[in-house]
């Protein structure tokens, strides 16, 4: 799995960090960020749910093939 955040689209709602705090955080400006080393979701089953919870669809989760 690969996770990407569209920083131009993010509005800082924080739903990702609330849903999957082991993968997402918010930066100093309040926008979504991945925790270091979590670009692959670190096996967290809530990573996909966090992407779905984003109100502006700023998070993309893709499967590595």
Contact map, one row per residue, 1 for C-alpha under 8 A:
11100000000000000000000000000000000000011000000000000000000011110
11110000000000000000000000000000000000111000000000000000000011110
11111000000000000000000000000000000000111000000000000000001111000
01111100000000000000000000000000000000100000000000000000001110000
00111110010000000000000000000001100000000000000000000000011100000
00011111110000000000000000000000000000000000000000000000011100000
00001111110000000000000000000011000000000000000000000000010000000
00000111110000000000000000000000000000000000000000000000000000000
00000111111000000000000000000000000000000000000000000001110000000
00001111111110000000000000000011000000000000000000000001010000000
00000000111110000000000000000010000000000000000000000001000000000
00000000011111000000000001000111000000000000000000000000000000000
00000000011111100000000000000010000000000000000000000110000000000
00000000000111111100000011000111000000000000000000000000000000000
00000000000011111110000000000000000000000000000001001100000000000
00000000000001111111100110000001000000000000001001101100000000000
00000000000001111111111111000001000000000000000001000000000000000
00000000000001111111100000000000000000000000000000000000000000000
00000000000000111111100000000000000000000000011011001000000000000
00000000000000011111111100000000000000000001011011000000000000000
00000000000000011111111110000000000000000000000000000000000000000
00000000000000001001111100000000001000000001000000000000000000000
00000000000000001001111110000000011001101101001000000000000000000
00000000000000011001111111000001111000000000000000000000000000000
00000000000001011000101111100001111000000000000000000000000000000
00000000000101001000000111111111100000000000000000000000000000000
00000000000000000000000011111111100000000000000000000000000000000
00000000000000000000000001111110000000000000000000000000000000000
00000000000000000000000001111110000000000000000000000000000000000
00000000000101000000000001111111000000000000000000000000000000000
00000010011111000000000001111111100000000000000000000000000000000
00001010010101011000000111100111110000000000000000000000000000000
00001000000000000000000111100011111000000000000000000000000000000
00000000000000000000001110000001111111100000000000000000000000000
00000000000000000000011110000000111111100000000000000000000000000
00000000000000000000000000000000011111100000000000000000000000000
00000000000000000000000000000000011111110100000000000000000000000
00000000000000000000001000000000011111111100000000000000000000000
01110000000000000000001000000000011111111100000000000000000000000
11100000000000000000000000000000000011111110000000000000000000000
11100000000000000000001000000000000001111111001000000000000000000
00000000000000000000001000000000000011111111000000000000000000000
00000000000000000000000000000000000000011111100000000000000000000
00000000000000000001011000000000000000001111111000000000000000000
00000000000000000000000000000000000000000011111110000000000000000
00000000000000000011000000000000000000000001111111000000000000000
00000000000000010011001000000000000000001001111111100000000000000
00000000000000000000000000000000000000000000111111110000000010000
00000000000000000011000000000000000000000000111111111000000000000
00000000000000111011000000000000000000000000011111111100000000000
00000000000000010000000000000000000000000000001111111100111110000
00000000000000000000000000000000000000000000000111111110100000000
00000000000000110010000000000000000000000000000011111110000000000
00000000000010110000000000000000000000000000000001111111111000000
00000000000010000000000000000000000000000000000000011111110000000
00000000111000000000000000000000000000000000000000000111110000000
00000000100000000000000000000000000000000000000000110111111100000
00001110110000000000000000000000000000000000000000100111111100000
00111100000000000000000000000000000000000000000000100100111110000
00111100000000000000000000000000000000000000000000100000111111000
11110000000000000000000000000000000000000000000100100000001111100
11100000000000000000000000000000000000000000000000000000000111110
11000000000000000000000000000000000000000000000000000000000011111
11000000000000000000000000000000000000000000000000000000000001111
00000000000000000000000000000000000000000000000000000000000000111
